[in-house]
Amino acid sequence: MRKSIIYCTMLIFVSISCMIFVIYADAQSSTNNSIDISGIYLSDKQTIYDVKQTNNTVWILGTAAPNVKPSTIADIFSGTLANNNSKIIGKWIDSPLSNKSNGGNVDFDLLIDDSNNNMTLTKNLSTSGSNNVYPANILTKYDPSLHGPLTIYVSMENIFVNEARAPTSDILYVGLSGQKNNDNPLTATKYLGARGDGSNITTNLRIGPFILNNENDSLKVEILGLNKADSTISFTIINLRDTLNQLMEPSYNISDLVQATNVIRSLSPGLIPGGCNGLVFIDEIPLSSEFLRNSTAFNEQHIIEKTYPGTTSPPGCGPPSEYVVKLSITAHK
């Protein structure tokens, strides 16, 4: 009987000691981890994620798109904070209730601003296998100012004339056009006058707003630069605007200056006459909703700068032109 009492006393002591150790360990873990990333997050594909942190453990529940079934769990992640809270390492699977069986390892880089308000999880590349591609690239803690419909403006900021098409200077006209999905295009055009080699031009052309509120939305942007001497400015500007709108048709191929010149002459024969007149740059830039949200997520602006070599000019004109065009894509809150 005495042995039983001693045994029970020791068992109670050990149990209390274990409880004290667990409470202490939890307290230490909570003390060491001064951040809490728990909350509702939105992905770059505009799906909802619920993040729950307990000490160093992180759970992430992904749901279906808001316009489908917001309460349906699509995928589950379990991981731990690492690298002084700068990384989350773990595994994910599709919902066991679904018919899918994707899953695998996934790591996130964790970025927290000084105020601890803006928290972003950015997915690293998958480690192995073809079925472990986590369905979101960026998760951002919900903020009404960030996660309303994405409003985009596109600007032609600057043009640098490295080499004009004509012998001394180009009589320059430029245009910028954008189309969301199959909506009517928005177009801006401008006459810039005579510009020679080395000209650095602030164009101040902007189109928008384009409001993207669906992950399948897309935006197509077109730019065009034309050297055209001895012409009526208003006539050229109107033709240039109409031509840019027509070029939004997907059947037209403007992948290079020769093809684009032939297409434009068929659409508007008077826009590109002979001589040293001709296109100095043209481009079509497709942009997905996912790309636009990702590229403007941090500083609200994305820059595209490209160099456009020209075609060989006719005898008596200058060498092949070369223009550098800078565009900006800006998210407006």
NORCORSUL-V333562 format. One record per residue. N is the residue number from 1. RES is the residue in three letters. OMEGA is omega in degrees with one decimal (NA if undefined). BURIAL is + if it has 9 or more other C-alpha atoms within 8 Angstrom, else -. D_FIRST is the distance of its C-alpha to the first C-alpha in whole Angstrom. Layout:
# NORCORSUL-V333562
n/res/omega/burial/d_first
N/RES/OMEGA/BURIAL/D_FIRST
N/RES/OMEGA/BURIAL/D_FIRST
This chain:
# NORCORSUL-V333562
n/res/omega/burial/d_first
1/MET/-179.6/-/0
2/ARG/178.6/-/4
3/LYS/179.4/-/5
4/SER/179.1/-/5
5/ILE/178.9/-/6
6/ILE/-179.4/-/9
7/TYR/-179.8/-/10
8/CYS/179.4/-/11
9/THR/179.1/-/12
10/MET/-179.4/-/14
11/LEU/178.3/-/15
12/ILE/179.8/-/17
13/PHE/179.7/-/18
14/VAL/-179.6/-/20
15/SER/179.4/-/21
16/ILE/178.8/-/23
17/SER/179.0/-/24
18/CYS/179.7/-/26
19/MET/179.2/-/27
20/ILE/179.7/-/29
21/PHE/179.7/-/30
22/VAL/179.0/-/32
23/ILE/179.0/-/33
24/TYR/-179.7/-/35
25/ALA/178.3/-/36
26/ASP/179.8/+/38
27/ALA/179.0/-/39
28/GLN/-179.9/-/40
29/SER/179.5/+/42
30/SER/-179.6/+/43
31/THR/-178.9/-/45
32/ASN/-177.1/-/46
33/ASN/-174.9/+/48
34/SER/-179.6/-/50
35/ILE/173.4/-/52
36/ASP/-176.0/-/51
37/ILE/-178.5/-/54
38/SER/176.5/-/52
39/GLY/176.8/+/55
40/ILE/-179.8/+/58
41/TYR/173.3/+/60
42/LEU/-178.0/+/63
43/SER/176.3/+/65
44/ASP/176.9/+/68
45/LYS/174.7/+/68
46/GLN/171.0/+/68
47/THR/-171.5/+/64
48/ILE/177.6/+/61
49/TYR/177.5/+/58
50/ASP/-177.4/+/55
51/VAL/178.6/+/53
52/LYS/178.1/+/50
53/GLN/172.3/+/48
54/THR/-172.5/-/44
55/ASN/-179.3/-/44
56/ASN/-178.3/+/46
57/THR/-179.7/+/46
58/VAL/173.1/+/49
59/TRP/177.8/+/49
60/ILE/176.9/+/53
61/LEU/176.4/+/54
62/GLY/180.0/+/57
63/THR/175.4/+/59
64/ALA/179.8/+/62
65/ALA/-176.0/+/66
66/PRO/-178.5/+/66
67/ASN/177.7/-/69
68/VAL/178.4/-/67
69/LYS/-174.0/+/63
70/PRO/-178.2/+/62
71/SER/-176.9/-/58
72/THR/178.0/-/58
73/ILE/-177.9/+/56
74/ALA/-178.7/+/58
75/ASP/-175.5/+/56
76/ILE/176.7/+/53
77/PHE/173.3/+/52
78/SER/-178.1/+/49
79/GLY/-178.4/+/49
80/THR/174.0/+/48
81/LEU/-179.1/+/50
82/ALA/176.9/+/52
83/ASN/179.6/-/54
84/ASN/176.9/-/54
85/ASN/177.9/+/54
86/SER/-176.7/+/57
87/LYS/172.9/+/56
88/ILE/-175.9/+/54
89/ILE/-179.7/+/53
90/GLY/-178.0/+/51
91/LYS/178.3/+/52
92/TRP/174.1/+/53
93/ILE/167.9/+/54
94/ASP/-180.0/+/56
95/SER/177.8/+/54
96/PRO/-179.8/-/52
97/LEU/179.9/-/54
98/SER/178.5/-/57
99/ASN/-178.5/-/59
100/LYS/179.7/-/60
101/SER/178.7/-/57
102/ASN/177.7/-/59
103/GLY/179.4/+/56
104/GLY/178.8/+/56
105/ASN/174.2/+/55
106/VAL/177.5/+/57
107/ASP/177.0/+/57
108/PHE/165.8/+/58
109/ASP/-177.1/+/60
110/LEU/179.5/+/59
111/LEU/-179.5/-/62
112/ILE/179.1/+/61
113/ASP/-173.6/-/64
114/ASP/-177.5/-/64
115/SER/-176.9/-/63
116/ASN/179.4/-/60
117/ASN/-177.0/-/62
118/ASN/179.9/+/63
119/MET/-177.0/+/61
120/THR/174.8/+/62
121/LEU/-178.5/+/60
122/THR/-175.9/+/63
123/LYS/169.4/+/62
124/ASN/179.7/-/63
125/LEU/178.5/-/64
126/SER/-174.5/+/62
127/THR/-178.4/-/60
128/SER/176.2/-/61
129/GLY/-177.5/-/62
130/SER/-174.0/-/64
131/ASN/-175.2/-/62
132/ASN/177.8/+/60
133/VAL/-178.4/-/63
134/TYR/-167.9/+/61
135/PRO/177.8/-/63
136/ALA/179.2/+/64
137/ASN/-178.4/+/65
138/ILE/172.8/+/65
139/LEU/-179.2/+/62
140/THR/-179.0/+/63
141/LYS/-171.5/+/61
142/TYR/175.8/+/63
143/ASP/-177.1/-/66
144/PRO/-178.9/-/68
145/SER/-179.5/-/71
146/LEU/-166.1/-/70
147/HIS/167.4/+/69
148/GLY/174.4/-/72
149/PRO/-178.5/-/75
150/LEU/-179.5/+/76
151/THR/-172.2/+/79
152/ILE/167.8/+/81
153/TYR/177.6/+/85
154/VAL/-178.1/+/87
155/SER/164.8/+/89
156/MET/-171.4/+/92
157/GLU/-166.8/+/91
158/ASN/173.5/+/94
159/ILE/173.8/+/96
160/PHE/-179.9/+/98
161/VAL/176.9/+/101
162/ASN/177.6/+/101
163/GLU/178.9/+/104
164/ALA/178.8/+/106
165/ARG/-179.9/+/108
166/ALA/-174.8/+/111
167/PRO/-176.4/+/113
168/THR/-179.5/-/113
169/SER/176.2/+/110
170/ASP/170.0/+/109
171/ILE/-160.9/+/109
172/LEU/169.7/+/106
173/TYR/179.4/+/104
174/VAL/178.9/+/100
175/GLY/179.9/+/98
176/LEU/-177.9/+/95
177/SER/178.2/+/93
178/GLY/-179.0/+/90
179/GLN/173.0/+/89
180/LYS/-178.6/+/85
181/ASN/178.2/-/85
182/ASN/178.7/-/88
183/ASP/175.0/-/89
184/ASN/-179.1/-/92
185/PRO/169.3/+/92
186/LEU/-171.7/+/93
187/THR/173.6/+/95
188/ALA/179.3/+/97
189/THR/-177.1/+/100
190/LYS/173.5/+/102
191/TYR/-176.4/+/105
192/LEU/176.5/+/105
193/GLY/-176.0/-/108
194/ALA/-179.7/-/109
195/ARG/-177.7/+/107
196/GLY/179.9/+/107
197/ASP/177.9/+/105
198/GLY/179.8/-/103
199/SER/176.7/+/102
200/ASN/-165.5/-/99
201/ILE/169.6/-/99
202/THR/-169.5/-/96
203/THR/179.1/-/97
204/ASN/173.4/-/95
205/LEU/180.0/+/94
206/ARG/175.1/+/91
207/ILE/-179.5/+/90
208/GLY/2.5/+/88
209/PRO/169.9/-/85
210/PHE/-175.9/+/84
211/ILE/-178.1/-/81
212/LEU/-178.4/+/78
213/ASN/179.4/-/75
214/ASN/-177.1/-/74
215/GLU/179.3/+/73
216/ASN/176.8/-/76
217/ASP/176.2/+/79
218/SER/-180.0/+/81
219/LEU/177.2/+/84
220/LYS/-177.7/+/87
221/VAL/175.4/+/89
222/GLU/175.4/+/92
223/ILE/-178.1/+/94
224/LEU/174.5/+/98
225/GLY/-172.2/+/101
226/LEU/169.0/+/104
227/ASN/-178.5/+/107
228/LYS/-179.2/+/110
229/ALA/172.5/-/114
230/ASP/178.9/-/117
231/SER/176.2/-/115
232/THR/-173.5/-/114
233/ILE/-176.7/-/111
234/SER/178.9/-/110
235/PHE/-179.1/-/111
236/THR/-179.5/+/109
237/ILE/-179.9/+/106
238/ILE/179.0/-/106
239/ASN/180.0/+/106
240/LEU/178.5/+/104
241/ARG/-179.2/+/101
242/ASP/-179.4/-/102
243/THR/177.8/+/102
244/LEU/178.5/+/98
245/ASN/179.9/+/97
246/GLN/-179.7/-/99
247/LEU/176.5/-/97
248/MET/176.6/+/94
249/GLU/-175.0/-/95
250/PRO/-177.6/-/92
251/SER/-176.8/-/95
252/TYR/179.2/-/97
253/ASN/178.8/-/96
254/ILE/-175.3/+/97
255/SER/173.2/-/95
256/ASP/-173.3/-/98
257/LEU/-178.9/+/101
258/VAL/178.7/-/103
259/GLN/-179.2/+/101
260/ALA/179.1/+/101
261/THR/179.8/+/104
262/ASN/179.6/-/106
263/VAL/-177.4/+/103
264/ILE/177.7/+/104
265/ARG/177.2/+/108
266/SER/179.8/-/108
267/LEU/-176.4/-/106
268/SER/-172.6/+/108
269/PRO/-176.2/+/111
270/GLY/-174.7/-/113
271/LEU/-179.7/+/109
272/ILE/175.4/+/110
273/PRO/-176.7/+/114
274/GLY/-179.9/-/115
275/GLY/-179.7/-/116
276/CYS/178.4/+/113
277/ASN/177.2/+/111
278/GLY/178.3/+/108
279/LEU/173.5/+/104
280/VAL/168.8/+/102
281/PHE/172.5/+/99
282/ILE/-178.6/+/97
283/ASP/173.1/+/93
284/GLU/-173.4/+/91
285/ILE/176.7/-/87
286/PRO/-177.0/-/85
287/LEU/178.6/+/81
288/SER/176.6/+/78
289/SER/179.5/+/76
290/GLU/179.4/+/73
291/PHE/-178.2/-/75
292/LEU/179.8/+/77
293/ARG/-179.7/+/73
294/ASN/-172.0/+/72
295/SER/179.7/+/75
296/THR/-171.7/+/75
297/ALA/-170.5/-/72
298/PHE/-179.2/-/71
299/ASN/174.5/-/75
300/GLU/179.9/+/76
301/GLN/176.0/+/79
302/HIS/-177.3/+/80
303/ILE/172.6/-/83
304/ILE/178.7/-/85
305/GLU/-176.7/-/88
306/LYS/176.3/-/90
307/THR/-176.9/-/93
308/TYR/174.9/+/96
309/PRO/-177.6/+/99
310/GLY/176.8/+/102
311/THR/177.8/+/104
312/THR/-179.7/-/108
313/SER/177.1/+/110
314/PRO/177.7/-/114
315/PRO/-178.7/-/117
316/GLY/175.9/-/118
317/CYS/-177.4/+/114
318/GLY/176.1/+/111
319/PRO/177.0/+/109
320/PRO/-177.2/+/106
321/SER/172.3/+/104
322/GLU/-178.4/+/100
323/TYR/173.7/+/98
324/VAL/-175.5/+/95
325/VAL/-180.0/+/93
326/LYS/176.8/+/90
327/LEU/172.4/+/88
328/SER/174.3/+/85
329/ILE/-172.0/+/83
330/THR/173.5/+/81
331/ALA/-178.3/+/79
332/HIS/178.4/-/79
333/LYS/NA/-/77
